[in-house]
Amino acid sequence: MSLLHAVLLGIIEGLTEFFPISSTGHLIVAERMMGIREPSVIFNTVIQLGAILAVVVFYRKIIWEMLHNLFSKEKKRLLFYYGVATIPTLLFGFFVRSYIAQLHSNVFVVALTTIVVALFMLYVQRTYAKTLSIGKGEKNWTWEDFFIIGLFQMISIVPGVSRSGITILGGVVRNISFKDAMQISFLLGIPAMSAASGYELFKAFKEPTGIHSNLVLTTSVGFFVSFLVALSTIYFTLPLFKKYGFTPFILYRIVMGVILLLFFAR
């Protein structure tokens, strides 16, 4: 992988992580188009950490408030809920990781899930139209809500689904407003993606035979590019969602899925 590849993939990760269009799916397609037949798991994992760092920076005040008031009843309740939502993804990822890894080279799976999730977005947007703007308040959130959201996030392990998109949908289905569901989705990404990334890095350093100077350089570049682009993207994501909802992303996903089926899913 060249430095140019690292920069381009970092940009793609940063642009797509917080839009409901699947960053993993875009990375798979981009790496195939660049001729990278055996993508580095370490590289793809670390640049996702760059996007997660962007979330930490963006929501630093909320995270600090939650940790600073950790022993208050309300904050302990929220932390417990986020923990409940994270468990399904960790368990599912642990038990099916080898099978899911095989899907990461299958563009047909990415195309199929891209279209299916787009149709589900359309269904949720029409069925829960009122919830998109007005949902139940934070005080009325329950652990059952977060467990269901966690089950939705669990599905995002399949490439092409979109972790941010599917967890927002899970929140809306549980009558949580679009704005609150977005915040929950972004914050949920911190423990879920950090755990996945940490596991992959642990495996890599446990058997460091595949780690070389070029991989370290390209991964470092991809990480910083991903962080900077993701941080900028979050600022654009919030008002775009607020104004248009899922509509532009539904159209984008359907067009992308059809193109992948026609030209790349072979």
C-alpha positions in Angstrom: 0.0 0.0 0.0 1.3 3.4 -0.9 1.0 6.7 1.0 -1.5 7.9 -1.6 -3.6 4.8 -0.9 -3.4 5.5 2.8 -4.5 9.1 2.4 -7.4 8.2 0.1 -8.6 5.4 2.4 -8.3 7.6 5.5 -10.5 10.2 3.7 -13.1 7.5 2.8 -13.2 6.2 6.3 -13.6 9.7 7.8 -16.3 10.7 5.3 -18.4 7.5 5.6 -18.1 6.5 9.3 -20.9 8.8 10.4 -23.1 8.9 7.4 -25.4 5.8 7.2 -23.7 4.5 4.1 -21.2 2.0 5.6 -17.6 2.9 6.0 -16.5 -0.8 5.9 -18.4 -1.3 2.6 -16.8 1.7 1.0 -13.3 0.6 2.2 -13.8 -2.9 0.7 -14.9 -1.5 -2.7 -12.2 1.2 -2.6 -9.4 -1.3 -1.8 -10.6 -3.5 -4.6 -10.6 -0.6 -7.1 -7.1 0.3 -6.0 -5.9 -3.2 -6.6 -5.3 -4.0 -2.9 -6.3 -7.7 -3.0 -5.3 -8.5 0.6 -6.2 -5.4 2.7 -4.4 -5.1 6.1 -6.7 -5.7 9.0 -4.4 -3.6 11.1 -4.7 -0.6 8.8 -8.4 -0.8 8.5 -8.8 -1.2 12.2 -6.5 1.7 13.2 -8.1 4.2 10.8 -11.4 3.4 12.4 -9.8 4.4 15.7 -9.1 7.7 14.1 -12.8 8.2 13.5 -13.6 7.1 17.0 -11.1 9.7 18.4 -13.1 12.3 16.4 -16.2 11.3 18.3 -14.4 11.6 21.6 -13.2 15.1 20.7 -16.6 16.2 19.4 -18.6 14.9 22.4 -15.9 15.6 24.9 -18.1 17.8 27.1 -20.8 15.1 27.3 -18.3 12.4 28.0 -16.6 14.5 30.6 -19.9 15.3 32.3 -20.8 11.7 32.3 -17.5 10.6 33.8 -17.2 13.6 36.2 -20.6 12.8 37.6 -20.1 9.1 37.5 -21.5 8.5 41.0 -24.7 10.3 40.4 -27.7 8.1 40.0 -28.6 9.4 36.5 -25.1 9.1 35.0 -24.6 5.6 36.4 -27.9 4.6 34.8 -26.8 5.9 31.4 -23.4 4.2 31.6 -25.1 1.0 32.5 -27.4 1.4 29.5 -24.5 2.0 27.2 -22.9 -1.1 28.6 -26.0 -3.1 27.9 -26.1 -1.9 24.3 -22.4 -2.8 23.7 -22.6 -6.4 25.0 -24.5 -8.0 22.0 -22.0 -6.6 19.5 -19.0 -7.8 21.5 -20.4 -11.3 21.9 -21.6 -11.6 18.3 -18.3 -10.2 17.0 -16.3 -12.7 19.1 -18.2 -15.8 18.0 -18.6 -15.0 14.3 -15.5 -13.0 13.7 -13.8 -15.6 11.4 -17.0 -15.9 9.3 -17.5 -12.2 9.0 -13.8 -11.7 8.0 -14.6 -13.8 4.9 -17.4 -11.5 4.0 -15.1 -8.5 3.9 -13.8 -9.7 0.5 -17.3 -10.3 -0.9 -18.6 -7.2 -2.8 -21.9 -9.0 -3.5 -22.6 -9.1 0.3 -21.8 -5.3 0.5 -24.1 -4.6 -2.5 -27.0 -6.7 -1.0 -26.8 -5.3 2.5 -26.5 -1.7 1.1 -29.8 -2.1 -0.7 -31.7 -4.0 2.0 -30.7 -1.5 4.7 -31.8 1.4 2.4 -35.2 -0.2 2.1 -35.4 -0.6 5.9 -34.4 3.1 6.3 -37.3 4.0 4.0 -39.7 1.9 6.1 -38.6 3.4 9.4 -38.7 6.9 8.0 -42.3 6.5 6.9 -43.6 4.4 9.8 -42.0 6.4 12.6 -42.3 9.9 11.0 -43.4 11.6 14.2 -40.6 10.0 16.3 -38.0 11.5 14.0 -38.7 14.9 15.5 -40.3 14.2 18.8 -39.4 11.2 20.9 -39.4 10.2 24.6 -37.0 12.2 26.8 -33.8 10.9 28.4 -35.5 10.3 31.7 -37.9 7.8 30.0 -35.1 5.8 28.3 -34.9 2.2 29.6 -32.3 -0.6 29.5 -34.6 -2.5 27.1 -34.4 0.4 24.7 -30.6 0.3 24.7 -30.6 -3.5 24.5 -32.6 -3.3 21.3 -30.3 -0.6 20.0 -27.4 -2.9 20.8 -29.0 -5.7 18.8 -29.3 -3.3 15.9 -25.6 -2.4 16.3 -24.7 -6.1 16.4 -26.0 -6.4 12.8 -23.6 -3.8 11.7 -20.7 -6.3 11.9 -21.9 -7.5 8.5 -20.1 -5.3 5.9 -22.4 -2.8 4.1 -24.9 -2.3 6.9 -23.5 0.9 8.5 -23.1 0.9 12.3 -24.2 4.5 12.7 -27.2 4.2 10.4 -28.5 0.9 11.9 -28.2 2.1 15.5 -30.0 5.3 14.7 -32.8 3.2 13.2 -32.8 1.1 16.4 -33.2 4.2 18.5 -36.1 5.6 16.3 -37.9 2.2 16.4 -37.8 2.5 20.2 -39.4 5.9 20.0 -36.2 7.9 20.7 -36.0 11.1 18.6 -33.7 11.3 15.6 -31.4 13.8 17.4 -31.1 11.7 20.5 -30.7 8.5 18.5 -27.8 10.1 16.6 -26.0 11.0 19.8 -26.5 7.5 21.3 -25.3 6.0 18.0 -22.1 8.1 17.9 -21.3 7.5 21.6 -22.0 3.8 21.3 -19.3 3.6 18.6 -16.6 4.4 21.2 -16.8 1.2 23.3 -17.8 -1.1 20.4 -15.2 0.0 17.8 -12.5 0.5 20.5 -13.0 -3.1 21.6 -12.9 -4.4 18.1 -9.9 -2.4 17.2 -8.1 -3.3 20.5 -8.7 -7.0 19.8 -7.3 -6.8 16.3 -4.2 -4.8 17.5 -3.7 -7.3 20.3 -3.6 -10.2 17.8 -1.3 -8.2 15.5 1.2 -7.5 18.2 1.0 -11.0 19.6 2.2 -12.3 16.2 4.0 -9.2 14.8 5.5 -11.0 11.7 3.3 -9.0 9.4 4.2 -5.7 10.9 6.8 -3.7 8.9 7.9 -0.1 8.5 5.7 0.6 5.5 2.6 -0.7 7.3 3.4 1.5 10.3 3.9 4.6 8.1 0.8 4.1 6.0 -1.3 3.2 9.0 -0.2 6.3 10.9 -1.0 8.5 7.9 -4.4 6.9 7.4 -5.2 7.3 11.1 -4.5 11.1 11.2 -6.3 11.7 7.9 -9.3 9.7 9.1 -9.4 11.6 12.4 -9.3 15.0 10.7 -11.9 14.2 8.0 -14.2 12.4 10.5 -14.2 15.4 12.9 -15.1 17.7 10.0 -17.8 15.2 8.8 -19.6 15.1 12.2 -20.2 18.8 12.0 -21.8 18.4 8.6 -23.7 15.3 9.5 -25.9 16.8 12.2 -27.5 19.6 10.2 -27.8 17.4 7.1 -29.7 14.7 9.1 -31.9 17.4 10.7 -32.9 18.9 7.4 -33.3 15.9 5.1 -33.5 12.8 7.4 -32.6 9.5 5.7 -33.8 10.4 2.2 -30.5 11.4 0.5 -28.8 8.3 2.0 -31.6 6.0 1.0 -31.2 7.1 -2.6 -27.4 7.0 -2.4 -27.4 3.4 -1.0 -29.8 2.1 -3.6 -27.8 3.6 -6.5 -24.5 2.4 -5.0 -25.9 -1.1 -4.4 -27.1 -1.4 -8.0 -23.8 -0.2 -9.4 -21.9 -2.7 -7.2 -24.1 -5.5 -8.4 -23.7 -4.6 -12.0 -20.0 -3.9 -12.1 -18.1 -5.2 -9.1 -20.0 -8.2 -7.6 -18.2 -10.9 -9.5 
